[in-house]
Amino acid sequence: MAHVTIDKQAQLFKALMHPVRIQILEILRGGEACVCHIEAMLGLRQAYVSQQLAVLRRFGLIKDRRDGSNIYYRVIRREVFDMLDTARAIVGDEEKPATRRATGCSCPRCVPHIARIE
């Protein structure tokens, strides 16, 4: 196996080596989510969440898009979920983590649209 490949694999594991980054990926397993939604789900500050998102983006696991004032993230390397599932099985927990409900998030995903009266 080429040394370059081994280095890339090590970098991938480094990117996954943080519990918050794994939690972010688990949130994104359910589909695209905005930063405010991820913050609310984790109960963490925006700056900290953004740092962790930057690591995942830098390694090419996620991608972002802007829609108005919201920035949405999605996983672009779905194979990462197989890795997370395998790691969960290795440590003896076959169940996928339960998704918490986001509290305090004002994104369109969390706040129902209000019908306009015309």
DSSP file with accessible surface (Angstrom, degrees, kcal/mol):
  #  RESIDUE AA STRUCTURE BP1 BP2  ACC     N-H-->O    O-->H-N    N-H-->O    O-->H-N    TCO  KAPPA ALPHA  PHI   PSI    X-CA   Y-CA   Z-CA
    1    1 A M              0   0  166      0, 0.0     5,-0.0     0, 0.0     2,-0.0   0.000 360.0 360.0 360.0 136.7    0.0    0.0    0.0
    2    2 A A     >  -     0   0   58      1,-0.1     4,-1.9     4,-0.0     3,-0.2  -0.311 360.0-127.6 -66.9 144.2    1.4    3.4   -0.9
    3    3 A H  H  > S+     0   0  136      1,-0.2     4,-2.4     2,-0.2     5,-0.2   0.863 110.0  58.0 -59.2 -36.1    2.6    5.7    1.8
    4    4 A V  H  > S+     0   0   91      1,-0.2     4,-2.3     2,-0.2    -1,-0.2   0.916 105.4  49.7 -62.4 -41.8    0.4    8.5    0.6
    5    5 A T  H  > S+     0   0   63      2,-0.2     4,-2.4     1,-0.2    -1,-0.2   0.918 109.8  50.6 -63.5 -43.3   -2.7    6.3    1.0
    6    6 A I  H  X S+     0   0   76     -4,-1.9     4,-2.4     1,-0.2    -1,-0.2   0.917 110.1  50.3 -62.6 -42.3   -1.7    5.3    4.5
    7    7 A D  H  X S+     0   0   76     -4,-2.4     4,-2.3     1,-0.2    -1,-0.2   0.911 110.2  50.0 -62.2 -41.8   -1.2    9.0    5.4
    8    8 A K  H  X S+     0   0  135     -4,-2.3     4,-2.1     2,-0.2    -1,-0.2   0.895 110.0  50.6 -64.2 -39.8   -4.7    9.9    4.0
    9    9 A Q  H  X S+     0   0   86     -4,-2.4     4,-2.4     2,-0.2    -2,-0.2   0.924 109.7  50.5 -63.1 -42.8   -6.3    7.1    6.0
   10   10 A A  H  X S+     0   0   51     -4,-2.4     4,-2.2     1,-0.2    -2,-0.2   0.903 109.4  51.1 -62.7 -39.5   -4.6    8.4    9.1
   11   11 A Q  H  X S+     0   0   93     -4,-2.3     4,-2.3     2,-0.2    -1,-0.2   0.885 107.8  53.4 -65.2 -38.7   -5.9   11.9    8.4
   12   12 A L  H  X S+     0   0   32     -4,-2.1     4,-1.6     2,-0.2    -2,-0.2   0.952 109.8  46.8 -60.4 -47.7   -9.4   10.5    8.0
   13   13 A F  H  < S+     0   0  128     -4,-2.4     4,-0.4     1,-0.2    -2,-0.2   0.878 110.1  54.4 -64.3 -33.9   -9.2    8.8   11.4
   14   14 A K  H >< S+     0   0  116     -4,-2.2     3,-1.2     1,-0.2    -1,-0.2   0.911 106.1  51.8 -62.7 -42.6   -7.9   12.0   12.8
   15   15 A A  H 3< S+     0   0    6     -4,-2.3     3,-0.4     1,-0.3    -1,-0.2   0.841 114.2  43.6 -63.6 -31.3  -10.9   13.9   11.5
   16   16 A L  T 3< S+     0   0   16     -4,-1.6    -1,-0.3     1,-0.2    -2,-0.2   0.422  88.6  94.6 -91.5   1.8  -13.2   11.4   13.1
   17   17 A M    <   +     0   0  143     -3,-1.2    -1,-0.2    -4,-0.4    -2,-0.1   0.298  66.8  82.4 -84.2  14.3  -11.3   11.3   16.4
   18   18 A H  S  > S-     0   0   48     -3,-0.4     4,-2.0     1,-0.1     3,-0.3  -0.957  71.7-140.7-123.0 129.7  -13.4   13.9   18.1
   19   19 A P  H  > S+     0   0   91      0, 0.0     4,-2.5     0, 0.0     5,-0.2   0.867 103.0  52.6 -57.1 -37.3  -16.7   13.0   19.9
   20   20 A V  H  > S+     0   0   14      2,-0.2     4,-2.6     1,-0.2     5,-0.2   0.905 107.2  51.9 -68.4 -37.3  -18.4   16.3   18.7
   21   21 A R  H  > S+     0   0   30     -3,-0.3     4,-2.3     2,-0.2    -1,-0.2   0.908 110.4  49.0 -65.4 -37.4  -17.4   15.6   15.1
   22   22 A I  H  X S+     0   0   61     -4,-2.0     4,-2.4     2,-0.2    -2,-0.2   0.930 110.7  50.6 -65.7 -42.1  -19.0   12.1   15.4
   23   23 A Q  H  X S+     0   0   97     -4,-2.5     4,-2.2     1,-0.2    -2,-0.2   0.906 109.0  52.0 -61.7 -40.6  -22.1   13.7   16.9
   24   24 A I  H  X S+     0   0    0     -4,-2.6     4,-2.6     1,-0.2    -1,-0.2   0.936 109.4  49.1 -61.3 -45.8  -22.3   16.2   14.0
   25   25 A L  H  X S+     0   0    0     -4,-2.3     4,-1.1     1,-0.2    -1,-0.2   0.900 109.3  52.6 -61.7 -37.9  -22.1   13.4   11.5
   26   26 A E  H  X S+     0   0   23     -4,-2.4     4,-0.6     2,-0.2     3,-0.2   0.893 109.3  49.3 -65.8 -36.9  -24.8   11.5   13.3
   27   27 A I  H >< S+     0   0   15     -4,-2.2     3,-1.3     1,-0.2    -2,-0.2   0.940 111.6  49.2 -64.0 -43.5  -27.0   14.6   13.1
   28   28 A L  H >< S+     0   0    0     -4,-2.6     3,-1.9     1,-0.3    47,-0.4   0.643  90.7  79.7 -74.1 -13.0  -26.3   14.9    9.4
   29   29 A R  H 3< S+     0   0   48     -4,-1.1    -1,-0.3     1,-0.3    -2,-0.2   0.859  90.1  56.4 -58.1 -33.2  -27.1   11.2    8.9
   30   30 A G  T << S-     0   0   65     -3,-1.3    -1,-0.3    -4,-0.6     2,-0.2   0.461 125.6 -91.2 -79.0  -0.9  -30.7   12.4    9.0
   31   31 A G  S <  S-     0   0   29     -3,-1.9    -1,-0.3    -4,-0.1    42,-0.1  -0.651  72.3 -11.8 119.9-176.4  -30.1   14.8    6.1
   32   32 A E        -     0   0   65     -2,-0.2     2,-0.3    -3,-0.1    42,-0.2  -0.203  60.5-179.0 -58.4 143.2  -29.0   18.4    5.6
   33   33 A A  E     -A   73   0A   1     40,-2.2    40,-3.1    76,-0.0     2,-0.1  -0.996  23.5-122.4-146.0 146.7  -29.0   20.6    8.7
   34   34 A C  E  >  -A   72   0A   1     -2,-0.3     4,-2.2    38,-0.3    38,-0.2  -0.443  32.3-108.7 -84.5 163.0  -28.2   24.3    9.3
   35   35 A V  H  > S+     0   0   15     36,-1.9     4,-2.9     1,-0.2     5,-0.2   0.910 119.0  53.8 -57.8 -43.7  -25.6   25.4   11.7
   36   36 A C  H  > S+     0   0   33      1,-0.2     4,-2.3     2,-0.2    -1,-0.2   0.872 108.5  50.6 -63.7 -32.8  -28.2   26.7   14.2
   37   37 A H  H  > S+     0   0   12     -3,-0.2     4,-2.5     2,-0.2    -1,-0.2   0.934 111.0  47.4 -67.8 -44.7  -29.9   23.4   14.1
   38   38 A I  H  X S+     0   0    0     -4,-2.2     4,-2.2     1,-0.2     5,-0.2   0.923 112.2  50.8 -62.8 -43.7  -26.6   21.5   14.8
   39   39 A E  H  X>S+     0   0   45     -4,-2.9     4,-2.3     1,-0.2     5,-1.3   0.924 111.9  46.9 -57.2 -49.0  -25.8   24.0   17.7
   40   40 A A  H  <5S+     0   0   14     -4,-2.3    63,-0.5     1,-0.2    -1,-0.2   0.893 111.2  51.3 -64.1 -39.2  -29.2   23.4   19.2
   41   41 A M  H  <5S+     0   0   17     -4,-2.5    -1,-0.2     1,-0.2    -2,-0.2   0.883 119.9  35.2 -64.6 -37.8  -29.0   19.7   18.9
   42   42 A L  H  <5S-     0   0   22     -4,-2.2    -2,-0.2    -5,-0.2    -1,-0.2   0.667  99.0-132.3 -90.2 -21.2  -25.6   19.6   20.6
   43   43 A G  T  <5 +     0   0   60     -4,-2.3     2,-0.3     1,-0.3    -3,-0.2   0.847  63.0 130.2  69.8  32.8  -26.2   22.5   23.1
   44   44 A L      < -     0   0   62     -5,-1.3    -1,-0.3    -6,-0.2    -2,-0.1  -0.815  63.9 -90.6-119.1 160.9  -22.8   24.0   22.1
   45   45 A R     >  -     0   0  181     -2,-0.3     4,-2.3     1,-0.1     5,-0.2  -0.325  33.6-119.8 -69.5 150.5  -21.7   27.5   21.1
   46   46 A Q  H  > S+     0   0  100      1,-0.2     4,-2.9     2,-0.2     5,-0.2   0.886 110.4  54.5 -58.5 -43.2  -21.7   28.4   17.4
   47   47 A A  H  > S+     0   0   43      1,-0.2     4,-1.9     2,-0.2    -1,-0.2   0.918 110.5  46.0 -61.4 -41.8  -17.9   29.1   17.3
   48   48 A Y  H  > S+     0   0   72      2,-0.2     4,-1.9     1,-0.2    -1,-0.2   0.927 113.6  48.0 -67.3 -44.6  -17.1   25.7   18.6
   49   49 A V  H  X S+     0   0    0     -4,-2.3     4,-2.7     1,-0.2     5,-0.2   0.925 110.0  53.6 -62.2 -42.0  -19.5   23.9   16.3
   50   50 A S  H  X S+     0   0   33     -4,-2.9     4,-2.3     1,-0.2    -1,-0.2   0.876 105.6  53.7 -62.0 -37.6  -18.1   25.9   13.3
   51   51 A Q  H  X S+     0   0  118     -4,-1.9     4,-1.5    -5,-0.2    -1,-0.2   0.927 111.1  45.5 -61.4 -43.7  -14.6   24.8   14.2
   52   52 A Q  H  X S+     0   0   13     -4,-1.9     4,-1.9     1,-0.2    -2,-0.2   0.891 111.5  51.8 -69.5 -38.0  -15.6   21.2   14.2
   53   53 A L  H  X S+     0   0    0     -4,-2.7     4,-2.7     1,-0.2    -1,-0.2   0.889 105.4  57.2 -63.0 -38.2  -17.6   21.6   10.9
   54   54 A A  H  X S+     0   0   22     -4,-2.3     4,-2.9     2,-0.2    -1,-0.2   0.892 105.0  50.8 -61.5 -39.1  -14.4   23.2    9.4
   55   55 A V  H  X S+     0   0   30     -4,-1.5     4,-1.8     2,-0.2    -1,-0.2   0.949 112.5  45.6 -63.5 -47.3  -12.4   20.0   10.2
   56   56 A L  H  <>S+     0   0    0     -4,-1.9     5,-2.4     1,-0.2     6,-0.8   0.890 115.6  47.2 -64.4 -37.3  -15.0   17.8    8.6
   57   57 A R  H ><5S+     0   0   93     -4,-2.7     3,-1.3     3,-0.2    -2,-0.2   0.915 107.5  56.0 -69.9 -42.5  -15.3   20.1    5.5
   58   58 A R  H 3<5S+     0   0  188     -4,-2.9    -1,-0.2     1,-0.3    -2,-0.2   0.861 108.1  48.7 -59.4 -35.7  -11.5   20.3    5.1
   59   59 A F  T 3<5S-     0   0   75     -4,-1.8    -1,-0.3    -5,-0.2    -2,-0.2   0.565 117.9-114.2 -83.6  -5.8  -11.3   16.6    4.9
   60   60 A G  T < 5S+     0   0   29     -3,-1.3    -3,-0.2    -4,-0.4    -2,-0.1   0.723  82.7 118.5  85.4  21.7  -14.1   16.5    2.3
   61   61 A L  S   <S+     0   0    8     -5,-2.4    15,-2.5    -6,-0.2    16,-1.3   0.770  76.9  27.0 -88.3 -28.6  -16.7   14.6    4.4
   62   62 A I  E     -B   75   0A   3     -6,-0.8     2,-0.3    13,-0.3    13,-0.2  -0.873  63.6-156.6-130.6 163.8  -19.3   17.4    4.4
   63   63 A K  E     -B   74   0A 108     11,-2.4    11,-2.0    -2,-0.3     2,-0.3  -0.974  11.0-145.6-138.0 151.5  -20.2   20.3    2.2
   64   64 A D  E     -B   73   0A  62     -2,-0.3     2,-0.3     9,-0.2     9,-0.2  -0.780  10.9-173.8-117.8 160.7  -22.0   23.6    2.9
   65   65 A R  E     -B   72   0A  99      7,-2.0     7,-3.2    -2,-0.3     2,-0.4  -0.980  20.2-130.2-147.8 148.4  -24.4   25.8    1.1
   66   66 A R  E     +B   71   0A 169     -2,-0.3     2,-0.4     5,-0.2     5,-0.2  -0.843  20.1 178.0-102.6 136.7  -25.9   29.2    1.9
   67   67 A D  E >   -B   70   0A  91      3,-3.0     3,-1.9    -2,-0.4     2,-0.3  -0.870  68.1 -55.6-135.4  98.7  -29.6   29.9    1.8
   68   68 A G  T 3  S-     0   0   60     -2,-0.4    -1,-0.1     1,-0.3     0, 0.0  -0.486 120.9 -18.5  65.5-125.5  -30.3   33.5    2.9
   69   69 A S  T 3  S+     0   0  108     -2,-0.3     2,-0.3    -3,-0.1    -1,-0.3   0.522 122.2  90.2 -91.0  -3.5  -28.8   33.9    6.4
   70   70 A N  E <   - B   0  67A  37     -3,-1.9    -3,-3.0   -35,-0.1     2,-0.5  -0.727  60.4-154.7 -96.3 141.9  -28.7   30.1    7.0
   71   71 A I  E     - B   0  66A  43     -2,-0.3   -36,-1.9    -5,-0.2     2,-0.4  -0.975  15.5-159.4-112.9 124.8  -25.7   27.9    6.2
   72   72 A Y  E     -AB  34  65A  22     -7,-3.2    -7,-2.0    -2,-0.5     2,-0.3  -0.832   2.6-158.6-107.5 143.2  -26.7   24.2    5.6
   73   73 A Y  E     +AB  33  64A  11    -40,-3.1   -40,-2.2    -2,-0.4     2,-0.3  -0.906  11.3 175.6-119.7 148.4  -24.4   21.2    5.8
   74   74 A R  E     - B   0  63A  99    -11,-2.0   -11,-2.4    -2,-0.3     2,-0.4  -0.983  35.0-106.3-147.4 153.4  -24.7   17.8    4.4
   75   75 A V  E     + B   0  62A  11    -47,-0.4   -13,-0.3    -2,-0.3     3,-0.2  -0.672  28.2 180.0 -79.7 131.0  -22.5   14.7    4.2
   76   76 A I  S    S+     0   0   73    -15,-2.5     2,-0.6    -2,-0.4   -14,-0.2   0.529  75.1  58.9-108.0 -11.0  -21.0   14.1    0.8
   77   77 A R    >   +     0   0  126    -16,-1.3     3,-2.1     1,-0.1     4,-0.2  -0.779  62.7 178.6-116.8  83.8  -19.1   10.9    1.6
   78   78 A R  T >> S+     0   0  132     -2,-0.6     3,-1.7     1,-0.3     4,-0.6   0.709  70.5  79.3 -61.2 -19.3  -21.9    8.6    2.8
   79   79 A E  H >> S+     0   0   96      1,-0.3     4,-1.6     2,-0.2     3,-0.6   0.756  76.2  75.0 -60.1 -23.1  -19.3    5.8    3.3
   80   80 A V  H <> S+     0   0    4     -3,-2.1     4,-2.4     1,-0.2    -1,-0.3   0.840  87.7  59.9 -60.7 -28.9  -18.4    7.5    6.6
   81   81 A F  H <> S+     0   0   10     -3,-1.7     4,-2.6    -4,-0.2    -1,-0.2   0.867 101.0  53.6 -68.6 -34.1  -21.7    6.2    8.0
   82   82 A D  H <X S+     0   0  107     -3,-0.6     4,-2.5    -4,-0.6    -1,-0.2   0.910 109.3  49.6 -63.2 -40.3  -20.5    2.6    7.4
   83   83 A M  H  X S+     0   0   59     -4,-1.6     4,-2.7     2,-0.2    -2,-0.2   0.921 111.6  47.4 -64.1 -44.2  -17.3    3.5    9.3
   84   84 A L  H  X S+     0   0   12     -4,-2.4     4,-2.4     2,-0.2    -2,-0.2   0.903 112.5  49.6 -64.7 -40.2  -19.3    4.9   12.2
   85   85 A D  H  X S+     0   0   44     -4,-2.6     4,-2.2     2,-0.2    -2,-0.2   0.909 112.0  48.5 -63.9 -41.5  -21.6    1.8   12.2
   86   86 A T  H  X S+     0   0   82     -4,-2.5     4,-2.6     2,-0.2    -2,-0.2   0.929 111.1  49.8 -64.7 -44.2  -18.6   -0.5   12.2
   87   87 A A  H  X S+     0   0   50     -4,-2.7     4,-2.1     1,-0.2    -2,-0.2   0.912 109.9  51.6 -60.9 -40.9  -16.9    1.4   15.1
   88   88 A R  H  <>S+     0   0   27     -4,-2.4     5,-3.0     1,-0.2     4,-0.4   0.912 110.9  47.9 -62.8 -40.6  -20.2    1.2   17.0
   89   89 A A  H ><5S+     0   0   36     -4,-2.2     3,-1.1     3,-0.2    -2,-0.2   0.907 109.0  54.0 -66.9 -38.8  -20.3   -2.6   16.5
   90   90 A I  H 3<5S+     0   0  135     -4,-2.6    -2,-0.2     1,-0.3    -1,-0.2   0.898 108.9  47.6 -63.7 -40.0  -16.6   -2.9   17.5
   91   91 A V  T 3<5S-     0   0  117     -4,-2.1    -1,-0.3    -5,-0.2    -2,-0.2   0.484 123.8-105.2 -83.4  -0.5  -17.2   -1.2   20.8
   92   92 A G  T < 5S+     0   0   65     -3,-1.1     2,-0.5    -4,-0.4    -3,-0.2   0.714  85.5 113.3  92.1  22.7  -20.3   -3.3   21.5
   93   93 A D      < +     0   0   87     -5,-3.0    -2,-0.1    -6,-0.2    -1,-0.1  -0.860  30.9 173.1-129.4  98.3  -23.2   -0.9   20.8
   94   94 A E        +     0   0  145     -2,-0.5     2,-0.2    -5,-0.1    -5,-0.1   0.688  52.2  97.3 -77.4 -18.8  -25.2   -1.9   17.7
   95   95 A E  S    S-     0   0  153     -7,-0.1     3,-0.1     1,-0.1    -2,-0.0  -0.512  76.2-123.7 -77.0 139.4  -27.9    0.7   18.3
   96   96 A K        -     0   0  116     -2,-0.2     3,-0.1     1,-0.1    -1,-0.1  -0.525  41.5 -93.5 -74.0 145.4  -27.7    4.0   16.4
   97   97 A P        -     0   0   67      0, 0.0     2,-0.2     0, 0.0    -1,-0.1  -0.305  42.5-109.9 -60.8 142.4  -27.7    7.0   18.8
   98   98 A A        -     0   0   99     -3,-0.1     2,-0.5     1,-0.1    -3,-0.0  -0.484  30.9-121.8 -70.9 140.1  -31.1    8.5   19.4
   99   99 A T        -     0   0  112     -2,-0.2     2,-0.2    -3,-0.1    -1,-0.1  -0.746  23.2-142.1 -87.3 129.2  -31.6   11.9   17.9
  100  100 A R        -     0   0  141     -2,-0.5     2,-0.4   -59,-0.1   -59,-0.0  -0.514  21.4-108.1 -82.3 157.2  -32.5   14.7   20.3
  101  101 A R        -     0   0  206     -2,-0.2     2,-0.4     1,-0.0    -1,-0.1  -0.685  33.8-116.7 -85.5 137.0  -34.9   17.3   19.4
  102  102 A A        -     0   0   14     -2,-0.4     2,-0.5     2,-0.0     3,-0.2  -0.615  31.3-166.9 -75.5 124.7  -33.4   20.7   18.8
  103  103 A T        +     0   0  108    -63,-0.5   -60,-0.1    -2,-0.4     3,-0.1  -0.955  69.8  18.5-113.9 134.1  -34.6   23.3   21.3
  104  104 A G  S    S+     0   0   87     -2,-0.5     2,-0.5     1,-0.3    -1,-0.2   0.573  87.1 133.8  87.6   9.4  -34.0   27.0   20.7
  105  105 A C        -     0   0   13     -3,-0.2    -1,-0.3     1,-0.1   -68,-0.1  -0.805  35.9-171.6 -95.6 133.0  -33.4   26.6   17.0
  106  106 A S        +     0   0   98     -2,-0.5    -1,-0.1    -3,-0.1   -69,-0.0   0.156  41.9 126.1-108.5  19.1  -35.2   29.1   14.8
  107  107 A C  S >> S-     0   0    1      1,-0.1     4,-2.4   -73,-0.1     3,-1.2  -0.307  77.1-105.1 -73.9 162.0  -34.3   27.5   11.4
  108  108 A P  T 34 S+     0   0   55      0, 0.0     5,-0.1     0, 0.0    -1,-0.1   0.789 120.2  60.1 -57.9 -25.5  -37.1   26.6    8.9
  109  109 A R  T 34 S+     0   0  125      1,-0.2    -3,-0.0     3,-0.1    -4,-0.0   0.834 115.2  32.2 -71.1 -30.8  -36.6   22.9    9.9
  110  110 A C  T <4 S+     0   0   34     -3,-1.2    -1,-0.2     1,-0.1    -4,-0.1   0.730 111.7  63.0 -99.9 -28.2  -37.5   23.6   13.5
  111  111 A V  S  < S-     0   0   65     -4,-2.4    -1,-0.1     3,-0.0     3,-0.1  -0.896  84.9-126.1-104.2 120.4  -40.0   26.4   13.3
  112  112 A P        -     0   0  108      0, 0.0     2,-0.2     0, 0.0    -3,-0.1  -0.325  31.7-103.7 -63.4 144.1  -43.2   25.7   11.5
  113  113 A H        -     0   0  162     -5,-0.1     2,-0.5     1,-0.1     0, 0.0  -0.504  31.4-130.7 -68.0 135.8  -44.1   28.0    8.7
  114  114 A I        -     0   0  154     -2,-0.2     2,-0.1    -3,-0.1    -1,-0.1  -0.797  22.6-120.8 -91.4 124.3  -46.8   30.5    9.6
  115  115 A A        -     0   0   91     -2,-0.5     2,-0.3     1,-0.1    -1,-0.0  -0.433  26.3-124.4 -65.0 134.9  -49.5   30.7    7.0
  116  116 A R        -     0   0  208     -2,-0.1     2,-0.6     1,-0.0    -1,-0.1  -0.644  15.3-135.3 -83.1 137.5  -50.0   34.2    5.6
  117  117 A I              0   0  168     -2,-0.3    -1,-0.0     0, 0.0     0, 0.0  -0.836 360.0 360.0 -91.4 123.3  -53.4   35.7    5.9
  118  118 A E              0   0  202     -2,-0.6     0, 0.0     0, 0.0     0, 0.0  -0.829 360.0 360.0-118.2 360.0  -54.4   37.3    2.6
